[in-house]
Amino acid sequence: MILKRTKQTVIVLALILFTAGAQPPVQQWHQKQGNNLGAVMSIAVGAHGRLFASVYHRGIYRSLDTGTTWHQVAPYTDGIWSIAIRSNGEIIASLWSRGIFRSTDHGGTWLPFAAPKRHADVRAVNSAGAIFIESAGRMYRSTPAETSWTELPIHGGALGVYGSSMVAVKGTVCYRSIDDGNEWNSVSPLPAPAYAVAAGPSGAVFAGMYVDPFHPLPAITSFDSASAAWTGSGPSTTINAIVRRNDGVLLAASHDSGFYFSTTNGATWLQNNIGLTTPKIYSLALLNDTLIVAGTANGIFFSSHRLSALNVSSTQPPAGFRLEQNFPNPFNPTTVIRFSLSVSGRVEVSVRDLLGRTHAVLVDAWRDAGEHEIQFDGASLSSGYYLYTLRSGSVSVTRSMLLLR
């Protein structure tokens, strides 16, 4: 889905809006030592956690240990833009001036794939294992015998796959297929040129667009089949890649403002750049549909859930010992916290940030059994996630709340 694209860490707490049961796909990003490979234009995930990365003007790199170590497996440096992996394990890569190549031994050796197509990019692999490439503005699909390419009646560009459904965009033109890319039908034009596209169930389409800084608009748009209209959402920043997880969470990589995600089927988008050293993300991939791998201008970054878990009790509370979700949430700058005690006792209610630093102790006193209510004022705090904990003896419950200023 990747098209050609013409400080030190600043930790900014993500502004994450909770909906019922929604959890953020990443709490922070981290880069393992040795993953600063340069500009990573495309990432592909193979069997057993093998990772392959196309690095601009440095070739193809492979990791057999989920990104702990990397080794160059294709020394070609003449513009490797994209890479894909078929269900049989073959790796397909486009070398801009040489054509399309494949490897059947996990990147050890590379041979031309079918008739060479120069100035081509790999766009996708469909559910049947056919390869789709863009060359000279046209889209091609490998034939079943893999001896030649068939030109499709659509313009080349970004391509998304969901089962047997496929979506292709080029500029503002969009096509859809429901039979693995054999037949294509055009849909309503996009409001702006698209660089990325993702397909979903029931014909869902999500496109990431180029944003003209002089004419900003929401950069992510979704297509409604019933109304045949596009609905804009998301940030006003050019989007390079969109990925849809199996649970429906949408992930987006922007060209100049980092990572975004949506737990509301694209209705709202939120940003999380904690740990990233660059706002420029070219590509995204999923490992086991959970771990997010981002190809950035500074190499490979991985999603991490190493911070304290949110909305999780540290011990099993007895019946009647409850900590309610604060209201309102998000809040600015005050919110109400309610809790219930099954028996009287000494109680502590404290507020800390995601790094474990305590910012307030709201209660540290004896309280009678029953329901209680306190107010928290976050006027002195910056926007972001905070954890609040109710503790009595060896029993505690922790929840999260979001301050939006």
N, C-alpha and C positions, 0 to 999 in steps of 0.2 A: 504494500500500500504506500510505499515511499516514493515520492517524486523528487527529482533533482531540485535542490534549493540553492536558488541564486543567492581576588580579594580573599580573600579568605572567606570561609563559610560565614554567612550571616544567618543566624537562626531566627526565623520568623514563625511564630506559632500559627498553625493552620486555623482558618476560620471554617469550622465544620459544623454544619447544621444537622442535628440528630432528628431522624424520623423514627417512628416506632420500629424497633428491631434493627435499624440501620447501623452499620459499623463502618468506619473509614477503612478503605483498602490498604492504607499505609499510614503509620504514625510518624515515621521518619525515614530518611534515606541514608544509606551508608555505602562507602566505596571500599572494597577490599584492597589491600596492598597489591600493587602491580596491575590494577585495572584502569589506570590512566593511559589508555591506548591511543588517544587522539580522538578525532571526530568519528563517532560510530554511526554510520548511516543506516545500517539495518542489523537486526538481531533475529536469529532463528533458533528454536529450541528443538533438540532431537531426543531420541530415546535415552533413558537412564540419566537424564539431566545434562546431557551434552549441550554446550552452548557454542554458537558460531556467530561471529561478528564481522561485518564488512567495515573496514576502517579506511577512511578516505585517503587515497594515495599511499596506503601501507599494506594493502592486501587483506586476506581473510585470516582471522585468528580463531583458534578453537580452545575450549576449556572442557576437560573431562571431569572436573571436580566442582561444578557449579560456580565457576568464576574465581576460584582460589588461585589458579595458575592459568596462564594463557600462552599458546605457542602459535607462531605463524605457520599456516598450512598451505597457503597459496601466495607466493611471493609477488604475483602480478600487482603492479601499483598504478596501472593506467585507468583509474576511475572506477572502482568497484562500488556500485551503488546499492545493489539489493541482493538478497539471498533468501532461499526458501528450502523447506525440507518436505519430501513426499512421504506418504505413509509407509513406503517400503524402505525408508531410510536414506534414499538418494538425496544428495545435497545439490541444489541448483543455484548457480550464481551468474550474474551478468558482469562481464568485463567490458567496459564501455567501448573500447576500440577493437576488441577481439571477438565478441559474440557471447553466446550462452554456453556455459560449461557445467559439467556435472561430476560428482564424485560418488563412488559406490563403496568407498572404504573410509568413511568418516573424515574426508578431507585429505587423505594421504596422497592421492593422485587425482588429476583432473583431465577430463577429455571433453571435446566439443559435443554439445547436445544437439542432435538432429542437424539440419542445415544451419550454418552459422548466420546469425542476424547481428550485424554490427550496430553500434549505437543503440543498444537495447537494454531494457530493464525488466527484471522478473517482477511480476505484479502479484501473482497468487498461484496456489495449487488448489484445484477444486476437490470435491469429495471423491471423485473417481480417479484422482491422481494426475489429471492433465495439467500441464504447465501453461500459464498465461503470461505473455510478455508484451511490452510496448516497444515498438520500433518505428522511428520516423513518424510518430503521431498516430500510428495504427495499432490495433490490438490483434495478437495472434495467439492461437492455441495449438499445442502439440497434438499431432494425430495419435491414435491408439498405438500404431506401430512405432511411433517416435522416430520416424525417418524424415519427417517434414513438418512444416507449420501451415496451419490453415488460417487465412485472414478472416477476421470477424467483421460483421457489418456495423461496427461501433468504433468510436474514436478511442485511442489509447489513453491511459491515465491511471488513477488510483482504482483499486478493485477490492471489494470485500466479499467474504464467503460466510454463509451460515447454512450448513447442511447442503442441500441441492440448490439453495437460493444464492444468487450472486448479484452484486451491484457494481456498476462501473461509472466513474465520473471523469470527465475531461473538461476543464474550464467550468462552464456553467451547465454543460449538457450531462444528463444522467440517464442510464439505462438499467433495466432490471431483467433477470432471468430466473425462472423457477425450475429449470431442467439442466443444471450443471453447466450452463453457458452455451447450450445449443441454439436456443431461440432467445432473442432479446427484444424488449419493448422500451420505448422512450417514456420518460415521465416528465413532469413539469420542470422547466429550467430552474437551476439554483439561483439564489439572489446574488452570488458572487462566485468567482472561480474557486474550485475545491482542490485541496491537496491530499485529502485523506477521506476514507469512507469506511463504514462498518455496517454490516447487515445483521438483522435480528429476526426473531420469530414473527409470524403473521405479516411478513412483508415490511417490517420496520427497516428504516434507513436513517443513518446518522452520518452527516458530512461535516468535515472540518475545512474551513475556507480561508483564503487569503484575505487579510484585512489591510485596506489602504489607510495609512495613518491620517490622511486628510478627509477620509469619509468612513469613520469607524462604524462598525455594526457588530452584533453578536456573531462570533466566529463559528459557532456550532449550530447546525440546523437539523431538524428531523422532518421526515416526510410523512404526512397523513394520507393514507390511501383513500379514505372516505371523501375528504375534501380536495384531494389532489393538490395540496398546498404545503409549502415549507414553513416551519415555525422556528424562528431563531431563538437561541439561548446561549449561555456561556459567556466567556470573557471576550473582550474586543482585542484579540491578538491572534495572529496567524497560527493555524493548527497544522502540525506536520503529521500526526498519527492519531488514530482512534482505535481502541480495542474494546470489545465487549466481553466481559466474563460470563461464565455459564449461569451465575446467579443474577445476571442483569445489570450489574454495576458497570458503568461506562468509564473508561480511562482515556485521557487526552494529553498529548504532548504539544506544547506550544513552542513557537520559534524564538520567543524572547521573554517569556514570563513563566517558564517552568511547567509544572504538572498540575492537572485538574482532574476531578472525578465527579461523577453524579450517581447518587443512589436513588434518584427519582425518575429514572428512564429518560434522562436528558432535560427534564423541566428546569432543574437548577444545577449549577456547577460550582464546585468549591476548589480552592487552591491549597496545595500542600507542598512546600519546597524545603521543609526542615531537613538539613543535612546536604542539600545540593550545593555544589560549588559553581554552578553555571545555570542561567535561566534558559539555555538553548538545548532543547531535547529534539533529536531527530527521529527516534524510533522507540517503540515499546514492544515488549513480548511478555508472555505469561509462562511461568514454570509451574506445572501441576495446577494450573488455573488459579493460583493464589499468589505466589511470589512474583512481584513485578520487576522486570528487568528493563532499565532505561538506557538507551544509547544517546549520549550527550556530546557536546563539544569537548568535554573533558574526560571522555571514556565511559565506562560502564558503572552504573549505580544500581543498587538493589533496595527494594522496599524492606522495611524492618518493623517488627512488632516487639522490639526489645524493651520498650518503655512499659511502665506500669499499665496493666490491663484496665480498661475502662468499664464501669458498670459491673464490677465483679466484687462479690463479698470475699474478704480474706478469711473468714471463718463462717461456719454454718450457724446463722442466728436462730434462736428459739422462736416459737410462735409468739406473735405480739411484739417482737422487736423489729421495727421497720424504719427504714430511711426512705422517704419519698423523693421523687424527682423534684428538683427545685422548680419554682414557677415565678415569673416567666423564665423560659429557657429557649433561645438565648436571652440575655438580659443586658441592660445598660442603664445605670451602673448598679442597680439594686435588685435583689431577688429574695424570695421567701423560701426557707427550708423547713420542712415539717418532718417530725419523727415521732415514733411511738415506742413506749417502754412497757414490757410485760410485768416488770417488777421495779420497785424503787431502787435507786442506786446512784453512785457517782458516774457522771457522764462527761465525755469530752466530744466536742464537735469542732473539727479543724479543717482548714482549707490549705491546700498546697498545689504547686504547679507540677507539670509533667516530669520535671527533673527531681522532684521530691522535696523541694524547698517549702517550708511552712510559711504562709503569708498571713494567716489569721487563726486564732483560737476563739471560736464564737461562744463556746460553753466549756467550762471546766468546774463543775459544781454538782451537788446532789440534786436529783430530780425525782419527783414522784412518778409512780406508774401512771400511764395514760398518754394522751396526745400533747405534743408541744410544737411550738412554732417560733422561729427566729428569723431575723432579717440579716442578709449579708450585703455590705456595700463595697463594691469593687472599684470605687472612684480612683483609687491610687494605683490600680493595676492596668497593664496593657491588655489588648485584645487577645483572646486565645482560650484554650482548654484549661480548666482547673478541676481538681479532684477534691471532693469533700467527704469526710469520714465521720461516722458515728461510732464511738467506742465506749464500751462499758465492761470493765474487767477484761476477760480474754476474748470477748465477742466484739466484732466490728463489721461494719458494712460501708462500702465505698461506692460513690456514684460520681459521674462527671457532669460538669456544667460549662457553658460557653458564654464568655463575655465578648460582646460585639460593641465596639466603640465607634 
